[in-house]
Amino acid sequence: MDYLGNKLKERRLSKGLTQKQLADGICTQATISNLENNSSIPTFPVLMSLATKLDIEFKEIYDYVEEQSHKNTKIFNELRILCSEIKYKEAFELLNNKIDYNQLEDSLELRKYYYYKGITSLLAYQNFSDAHYNFHLSLSSDEKRELDFFDVLSTNGIAMTYFLDSETDK
């Protein structure tokens, strides 16, 4: 919350706006004050209106809201970056040291966890059996839902595992 309140205040001051001017037509001046003092967060539509008025990109607001609603979001973003930089051993260590499996909040976090466990096992340590196991866990879910990005990544991970393990017939 500190980041968002500070960001909005900084942007408001750089534009020469008072809290009342920023709030005009969006919310109350008290809402702006509470936000800047990090004592509350307004609704998403209010946040978006404030961001538009202050020329703040949607992604910045979205990332903040996502991070606040899921405490593991920041770690999963770090994992994504480490993997994109081909730092799989570091990603493996981060995953094992920073994410408590028992604290995963929903099925998407669970699928992300198993996907990253699979890809880092495969590409950091060439542990084919662990990679297979984790990719399959990422794909197995009791809930009825549409396929998502992590389903595709996990399926691709299974194919990579077969390929790297010289089992291309599978």
Sequence and secondary structure as in RCSB ss.txt:
>XXXX:A:sequence
MDYLGNKLKERRLSKGLTQKQLADGICTQATISNLENNSSIPTFPVLMSLATKLDIEFKEIYDYVEEQSHKNTKI
FNELRILCSEIKYKEAFELLNNKIDYNQLEDSLELRKYYYYKGITSLLAYQNFSDAHYNFHLSLSSDEKRELDFF
DVLSTNGIAMTYFLDSETDK
>XXXX:A:secstr
 HHHHHHHHHHHHHTT  HHHHHTTTS HHHHHHHHTTS    HHHHHHHHHHTT  HHHHHHHHHHHH TTHHH
HHHHHHHHHTT HHHHHHHHHHH  GGG  SHHHHHHHHHHHHHHHHHHH  HHHHHHHHHHHH  SS     HH
HHHHHHHHHHHHHHTT TT 
